[in-house]
Amino acid sequence: MTTNSLTALITGGTSGIGRAAANKLAQLGIHVIVVGRNAERGERTVAEIRAAGSEADFVSSDLRDASSAREVARRAVEFGNGHVDILINNAGIFPFGPTHEMTEEMFDNVYSLNVKVPYFLVAELAPLMAERGKGAIVNVSTMVADYGAAGMSLYGSSKAAINLLTKAWAAEYGSSGVRVNAVSPGPTRTEGTDAMGEGLDQLAAQAPAGRPATADEIAEAIVFLATDRASFIHGAKLAVDGGRTAI
Ligand SMILES: NC(=O)c1ccc[n+]([C@@H]2O[C@H](COP(=O)([O-])OP(=O)(O)OC[C@H]3O[C@@H](n4cnc5c(N)ncnc54)[C@H](OP(=O)(O)O)[C@@H]3O)[C@@H](O)[C@H]2O)c1
């Protein structure tokens, strides 16, 4: 797959890890379509990418169910002149806290954005990629889907579902030329983790690297898996967690 004339859809492409991935994909000449709720942030992201000479569009959507996922997929295919070659399932929310403090509403919100939306985006876009005989999907997971961590039951379990779906989708669509992989980040400095303050450093201190990642460091791995440099990698989960899950 050469990168020119490719289109990539990045959910949550207007902030943090998603925006870093959008910038890097755009630098390769890939037309990026970023999705988020906040129009101002979306337009700013797109303006920055265009100012650097690349192609970008913003789709405003509150992704929360199958119909919003289908609508975003439809608009992305339209922007991509009939095709979306790369899907980055990145948008996610991560409320932490003990199980007994999680409400049903929080449960539904987490599973809707973190699991249901990727599920139905793949349901829409993977068959179109398969028809063309090529495509790449990268799911953004988390290291806390790999071990039991107090206060992360809801979030971690939603991403554990994504880890299994990564393998299931690799099995379903791989023989049609669609590669499906996951990146599993450790603590990363983004707008989304700003509020964690020193808590992020404390979490990061448990890993060999001993510090939080930058969004760019996670985005490097996403771009690797999304492009032909990873042409023989199917169904893998790449830990980009400073070594936390290695110890
Ligand atoms: N940062 C970390 O330490 C870390 C570690 C491991 C894994 N991750 C995973 O990495 C991914 C990105 O994290 P981040 O820290 O970069 O997050 P972030 O800075 O909070 O950005 C989240 C993005 O998702 C979008 N979004 C949130 N809710 C949405 C909704 N209902 N509909 C559409 N878009 C929505 C946001 O845009 P709007 O607000 O405009 O909607 C924003 O673009 C997540 O899946 C997260 O679980 C992060």
The ligand as an ORCA input file, in Angstrom:
! r2SCAN-3c Opt
* xyz 0 1
  N      -3.431      8.914     27.888
  C      -3.155      7.735     28.454
  O      -2.456      7.643     29.498
  C      -3.657      6.465     27.816
  C      -3.096      5.248     28.231
  C      -3.552      4.060     27.653
  C      -4.537      4.094     26.689
  N      -5.074      5.296     26.305
  C      -6.130      5.277     25.290
  O      -5.738      6.119     24.227
  C      -6.893      6.716     23.627
  C      -6.711      8.214     23.555
  O      -6.442      8.725     24.843
  P      -6.005     10.249     25.074
  O      -5.373     10.308     26.405
  O      -5.295     10.762     23.866
  O      -7.470     10.928     25.193
  P      -7.956     12.457     25.164
  O      -6.820     13.419     25.124
  O      -8.944     12.562     26.260
  O      -8.717     12.507     23.760
  C      -9.882     11.752     23.575
  C     -10.401     11.990     22.185
  O     -11.616     11.237     22.017
  C     -12.659     12.126     21.612
  N     -13.923     11.691     22.198
  C     -14.209     11.486     23.501
  N     -15.499     11.123     23.655
  C     -16.042     11.103     22.404
  C     -17.342     10.835     21.902
  N     -18.368     10.487     22.705
  N     -17.541     10.930     20.555
  C     -16.532     11.276     19.734
  N     -15.283     11.550     20.159
  C     -15.040     11.463     21.480
  C     -12.230     13.501     22.136
  O     -12.779     14.570     21.397
  P     -14.038     15.444     21.955
  O     -13.789     15.676     23.413
  O     -14.061     16.665     21.126
  O     -15.220     14.587     21.706
  C     -10.735     13.450     21.894
  O     -10.421     13.727     20.554
  C      -8.091      6.271     24.477
  O      -8.726      5.174     23.868
  C      -7.455      5.848     25.788
  O      -8.217      4.891     26.466
  C      -4.653      6.481     26.847
*
